Amino acid sequence: MVCLFHLKMLLFFVAAILSLRPTFTISKWLKALDVAGTLPQPESVRFVRKWIMVQAHIIPVIAVIAVFWARGM
């Protein structure tokens, strides 16, 4: 039971840390769009998209762990 809690918290913090880089990058893109009207490079978009996809795959695992933890498994 405690192991599931620690795993859930670990994944939560990993997801939070993974969200920092895309957040700052998208903020930088919005500033560049407002100032110069430029769009980000396609490879930069792909890079940020990969980070977001990894985070999007971690979050459902957190929910599944919460279900197992609640049922006492």
Secondary structure, 3 states (H helix, E strand, C coil): CHHHHHHHHHHHHHHHHHHHHHHHHHHHHHHHHHHHCCCCCHHHHHHHHHHHHHHHHHHHHHHHHHHHHHCCC
